[in-house]
Amino acid sequence: MNRNLDLMLTALAPAIWGSSYLVTTQFLPDGYPVTVAFLRALPAGLLLLLVVRRLPSGWWWLRVAILGALNFSIFWTLLFVAAYRLPGGVAATVGAIQPLVVVFLARGLLGSPIRGLSVLAALFGLGGVALLLLTPQAALDPLGVAAGLGGAVSMAAGTVLSRKWQPPVGLLTFTAWQLTAGGFILLPLAFLLEPALPPLTDRNVMGLAYLGLIGAAFTYALWFRGIARLEPAAVSALGFLSPTTAVVLGWLILGEALTPLQGAGILIVLASVWLSQQAGRLRVAFPIARCNPGNKPLEIET
């Protein structure tokens, strides 16, 4: 029962992230992706710091800088580069490789076994996202694809390292540290890469407040809570819910079309999320060899 509650609370994060597309397009000025990312991270992080009133110490300054860069600065910047250079469906599909990357990074950094069902679920979810978002007109741009892959690897590494480096503080403090670090790293990038924002309207401020307080502070606290309590592969697979939510909200609120093929994609994504959670409970008959350091007898996870 506790595990199911952990899963539901963690799943709230990517489900809410799926609303970011709607909020960004309907509430924010167009053409300022890095600036919006900076305004999403830093104010929320500083606000949380005022609440928790605690700063890192010792090696945690470096660890927080690395995690803030991986989970926010690098990930969000590359995500926006991919979104600008690729059709939205291609960008999201490339990024959906993240759960598969987490499976192998967790093996290398945490010693977690590579379970066949986790790999199958990741591939299944990738196919579901492709059905949801890809169109016959989708075009590939090499730089956009590289940015999408880089963003997926960055977030995957941040997920695994957040599990490896268990903080000596509560989750709210851990979230505050990472958001603040990521925001400060994004600050010079926003000034260097983009023009100044136009005067913000009340609607713009509402959108930024939602993205910062709900879409960053609240959701990432849930996300890091899930990472601390669940297997990284199980947590990462929940990310498939983000593009699913975006499509459903576009259909419900913006009146966008929802084709039978997309409906099938939603079902496949949900099935892949379910499969990924079973991998944490069962050892199944999809054998994959573990790495074999020192010529030790080869171990197989079955």
Secondary structure as a PSIPRED ss2 file (coil, helix, strand):
# PSIPRED VFORMAT (PSIPRED V4.0)

   1 M C   1.000  0.000  0.000
   2 N H   0.000  1.000  0.000
   3 R H   0.000  1.000  0.000
   4 N H   0.000  1.000  0.000
   5 L H   0.000  1.000  0.000
   6 D H   0.000  1.000  0.000
   7 L H   0.000  1.000  0.000
   8 M H   0.000  1.000  0.000
   9 L H   0.000  1.000  0.000
  10 T H   0.000  1.000  0.000
  11 A H   0.000  1.000  0.000
  12 L H   0.000  1.000  0.000
  13 A H   0.000  1.000  0.000
  14 P H   0.000  1.000  0.000
  15 A H   0.000  1.000  0.000
  16 I H   0.000  1.000  0.000
  17 W H   0.000  1.000  0.000
  18 G C   1.000  0.000  0.000
  19 S C   1.000  0.000  0.000
  20 S H   0.000  1.000  0.000
  21 Y H   0.000  1.000  0.000
  22 L H   0.000  1.000  0.000
  23 V H   0.000  1.000  0.000
  24 T H   0.000  1.000  0.000
  25 T H   0.000  1.000  0.000
  26 Q H   0.000  1.000  0.000
  27 F H   0.000  1.000  0.000
  28 L C   1.000  0.000  0.000
  29 P C   1.000  0.000  0.000
  30 D C   1.000  0.000  0.000
  31 G C   1.000  0.000  0.000
  32 Y C   1.000  0.000  0.000
  33 P H   0.000  1.000  0.000
  34 V H   0.000  1.000  0.000
  35 T H   0.000  1.000  0.000
  36 V H   0.000  1.000  0.000
  37 A H   0.000  1.000  0.000
  38 F H   0.000  1.000  0.000
  39 L H   0.000  1.000  0.000
  40 R H   0.000  1.000  0.000
  41 A H   0.000  1.000  0.000
  42 L H   0.000  1.000  0.000
  43 P H   0.000  1.000  0.000
  44 A H   0.000  1.000  0.000
  45 G H   0.000  1.000  0.000
  46 L H   0.000  1.000  0.000
  47 L H   0.000  1.000  0.000
  48 L H   0.000  1.000  0.000
  49 L H   0.000  1.000  0.000
  50 L H   0.000  1.000  0.000
  51 V H   0.000  1.000  0.000
  52 V H   0.000  1.000  0.000
  53 R C   1.000  0.000  0.000
  54 R C   1.000  0.000  0.000
  55 L C   1.000  0.000  0.000
  56 P C   1.000  0.000  0.000
  57 S C   1.000  0.000  0.000
  58 G C   1.000  0.000  0.000
  59 W C   1.000  0.000  0.000
  60 W H   0.000  1.000  0.000
  61 W H   0.000  1.000  0.000
  62 L H   0.000  1.000  0.000
  63 R H   0.000  1.000  0.000
  64 V H   0.000  1.000  0.000
  65 A H   0.000  1.000  0.000
  66 I H   0.000  1.000  0.000
  67 L H   0.000  1.000  0.000
  68 G H   0.000  1.000  0.000
  69 A H   0.000  1.000  0.000
  70 L H   0.000  1.000  0.000
  71 N H   0.000  1.000  0.000
  72 F H   0.000  1.000  0.000
  73 S H   0.000  1.000  0.000
  74 I H   0.000  1.000  0.000
  75 F H   0.000  1.000  0.000
  76 W H   0.000  1.000  0.000
  77 T H   0.000  1.000  0.000
  78 L H   0.000  1.000  0.000
  79 L H   0.000  1.000  0.000
  80 F H   0.000  1.000  0.000
  81 V H   0.000  1.000  0.000
  82 A H   0.000  1.000  0.000
  83 A H   0.000  1.000  0.000
  84 Y H   0.000  1.000  0.000
  85 R H   0.000  1.000  0.000
  86 L C   1.000  0.000  0.000
  87 P C   1.000  0.000  0.000
  88 G H   0.000  1.000  0.000
  89 G H   0.000  1.000  0.000
  90 V H   0.000  1.000  0.000
  91 A H   0.000  1.000  0.000
  92 A H   0.000  1.000  0.000
  93 T H   0.000  1.000  0.000
  94 V H   0.000  1.000  0.000
  95 G H   0.000  1.000  0.000
  96 A C   1.000  0.000  0.000
  97 I C   1.000  0.000  0.000
  98 Q H   0.000  1.000  0.000
  99 P H   0.000  1.000  0.000
 100 L H   0.000  1.000  0.000
 101 V H   0.000  1.000  0.000
 102 V H   0.000  1.000  0.000
 103 V H   0.000  1.000  0.000
 104 F H   0.000  1.000  0.000
 105 L H   0.000  1.000  0.000
 106 A H   0.000  1.000  0.000
 107 R H   0.000  1.000  0.000
 108 G H   0.000  1.000  0.000
 109 L H   0.000  1.000  0.000
 110 L H   0.000  1.000  0.000
 111 G C   1.000  0.000  0.000
 112 S C   1.000  0.000  0.000
 113 P C   1.000  0.000  0.000
 114 I C   1.000  0.000  0.000
 115 R C   1.000  0.000  0.000
 116 G H   0.000  1.000  0.000
 117 L H   0.000  1.000  0.000
 118 S H   0.000  1.000  0.000
 119 V H   0.000  1.000  0.000
 120 L H   0.000  1.000  0.000
 121 A H   0.000  1.000  0.000
 122 A H   0.000  1.000  0.000
 123 L H   0.000  1.000  0.000
 124 F H   0.000  1.000  0.000
 125 G H   0.000  1.000  0.000
 126 L H   0.000  1.000  0.000
 127 G H   0.000  1.000  0.000
 128 G H   0.000  1.000  0.000
 129 V H   0.000  1.000  0.000
 130 A H   0.000  1.000  0.000
 131 L H   0.000  1.000  0.000
 132 L H   0.000  1.000  0.000
 133 L H   0.000  1.000  0.000
 134 L C   1.000  0.000  0.000
 135 T C   1.000  0.000  0.000
 136 P C   1.000  0.000  0.000
 137 Q C   1.000  0.000  0.000
 138 A C   1.000  0.000  0.000
 139 A C   1.000  0.000  0.000
 140 L C   1.000  0.000  0.000
 141 D C   1.000  0.000  0.000
 142 P H   0.000  1.000  0.000
 143 L H   0.000  1.000  0.000
 144 G H   0.000  1.000  0.000
 145 V H   0.000  1.000  0.000
 146 A H   0.000  1.000  0.000
 147 A H   0.000  1.000  0.000
 148 G H   0.000  1.000  0.000
 149 L H   0.000  1.000  0.000
 150 G H   0.000  1.000  0.000
 151 G H   0.000  1.000  0.000
 152 A H   0.000  1.000  0.000
 153 V H   0.000  1.000  0.000
 154 S H   0.000  1.000  0.000
 155 M H   0.000  1.000  0.000
 156 A H   0.000  1.000  0.000
 157 A H   0.000  1.000  0.000
 158 G H   0.000  1.000  0.000
 159 T H   0.000  1.000  0.000
 160 V H   0.000  1.000  0.000
 161 L H   0.000  1.000  0.000
 162 S H   0.000  1.000  0.000
 163 R H   0.000  1.000  0.000
 164 K H   0.000  1.000  0.000
 165 W C   1.000  0.000  0.000
 166 Q C   1.000  0.000  0.000
 167 P C   1.000  0.000  0.000
 168 P C   1.000  0.000  0.000
 169 V C   1.000  0.000  0.000
 170 G C   1.000  0.000  0.000
 171 L H   0.000  1.000  0.000
 172 L H   0.000  1.000  0.000
 173 T H   0.000  1.000  0.000
 174 F H   0.000  1.000  0.000
 175 T H   0.000  1.000  0.000
 176 A H   0.000  1.000  0.000
 177 W H   0.000  1.000  0.000
 178 Q H   0.000  1.000  0.000
 179 L H   0.000  1.000  0.000
 180 T H   0.000  1.000  0.000
 181 A H   0.000  1.000  0.000
 182 G H   0.000  1.000  0.000
 183 G H   0.000  1.000  0.000
 184 F H   0.000  1.000  0.000
 185 I H   0.000  1.000  0.000
 186 L H   0.000  1.000  0.000
 187 L H   0.000  1.000  0.000
 188 P H   0.000  1.000  0.000
 189 L H   0.000  1.000  0.000
 190 A H   0.000  1.000  0.000
 191 F H   0.000  1.000  0.000
 192 L H   0.000  1.000  0.000
 193 L H   0.000  1.000  0.000
 194 E C   1.000  0.000  0.000
 195 P C   1.000  0.000  0.000
 196 A C   1.000  0.000  0.000
 197 L C   1.000  0.000  0.000
 198 P C   1.000  0.000  0.000
 199 P C   1.000  0.000  0.000
 200 L C   1.000  0.000  0.000
 201 T C   1.000  0.000  0.000
 202 D H   0.000  1.000  0.000
 203 R H   0.000  1.000  0.000
 204 N H   0.000  1.000  0.000
 205 V H   0.000  1.000  0.000
 206 M H   0.000  1.000  0.000
 207 G H   0.000  1.000  0.000
 208 L H   0.000  1.000  0.000
 209 A H   0.000  1.000  0.000
 210 Y H   0.000  1.000  0.000
 211 L H   0.000  1.000  0.000
 212 G H   0.000  1.000  0.000
 213 L H   0.000  1.000  0.000
 214 I H   0.000  1.000  0.000
 215 G H   0.000  1.000  0.000
 216 A H   0.000  1.000  0.000
 217 A H   0.000  1.000  0.000
 218 F H   0.000  1.000  0.000
 219 T H   0.000  1.000  0.000
 220 Y H   0.000  1.000  0.000
 221 A H   0.000  1.000  0.000
 222 L H   0.000  1.000  0.000
 223 W H   0.000  1.000  0.000
 224 F H   0.000  1.000  0.000
 225 R H   0.000  1.000  0.000
 226 G H   0.000  1.000  0.000
 227 I H   0.000  1.000  0.000
 228 A H   0.000  1.000  0.000
 229 R H   0.000  1.000  0.000
 230 L C   1.000  0.000  0.000
 231 E C   1.000  0.000  0.000
 232 P H   0.000  1.000  0.000
 233 A H   0.000  1.000  0.000
 234 A H   0.000  1.000  0.000
 235 V H   0.000  1.000  0.000
 236 S H   0.000  1.000  0.000
 237 A H   0.000  1.000  0.000
 238 L H   0.000  1.000  0.000
 239 G H   0.000  1.000  0.000
 240 F H   0.000  1.000  0.000
 241 L H   0.000  1.000  0.000
 242 S H   0.000  1.000  0.000
 243 P H   0.000  1.000  0.000
 244 T H   0.000  1.000  0.000
 245 T H   0.000  1.000  0.000
 246 A H   0.000  1.000  0.000
 247 V H   0.000  1.000  0.000
 248 V H   0.000  1.000  0.000
 249 L H   0.000  1.000  0.000
 250 G H   0.000  1.000  0.000
 251 W H   0.000  1.000  0.000
 252 L H   0.000  1.000  0.000
 253 I C   1.000  0.000  0.000
 254 L C   1.000  0.000  0.000
 255 G C   1.000  0.000  0.000
 256 E C   1.000  0.000  0.000
 257 A C   1.000  0.000  0.000
 258 L C   1.000  0.000  0.000
 259 T C   1.000  0.000  0.000
 260 P H   0.000  1.000  0.000
 261 L H   0.000  1.000  0.000
 262 Q H   0.000  1.000  0.000
 263 G H   0.000  1.000  0.000
 264 A H   0.000  1.000  0.000
 265 G H   0.000  1.000  0.000
 266 I H   0.000  1.000  0.000
 267 L H   0.000  1.000  0.000
 268 I H   0.000  1.000  0.000
 269 V H   0.000  1.000  0.000
 270 L H   0.000  1.000  0.000
 271 A H   0.000  1.000  0.000
 272 S H   0.000  1.000  0.000
 273 V H   0.000  1.000  0.000
 274 W H   0.000  1.000  0.000
 275 L H   0.000  1.000  0.000
 276 S H   0.000  1.000  0.000
 277 Q H   0.000  1.000  0.000
 278 Q H   0.000  1.000  0.000
 279 A H   0.000  1.000  0.000
 280 G C   1.000  0.000  0.000
 281 R C   1.000  0.000  0.000
 282 L C   1.000  0.000  0.000
 283 R C   1.000  0.000  0.000
 284 V C   1.000  0.000  0.000
 285 A C   1.000  0.000  0.000
 286 F C   1.000  0.000  0.000
 287 P C   1.000  0.000  0.000
 288 I E   0.000  0.000  1.000
 289 A E   0.000  0.000  1.000
 290 R C   1.000  0.000  0.000
 291 C C   1.000  0.000  0.000
 292 N C   1.000  0.000  0.000
 293 P H   0.000  1.000  0.000
 294 G H   0.000  1.000  0.000
 295 N H   0.000  1.000  0.000
 296 K C   1.000  0.000  0.000
 297 P C   1.000  0.000  0.000
 298 L C   1.000  0.000  0.000
 299 E C   1.000  0.000  0.000
 300 I E   0.000  0.000  1.000
 301 E E   0.000  0.000  1.000
 302 T C   1.000  0.000  0.000
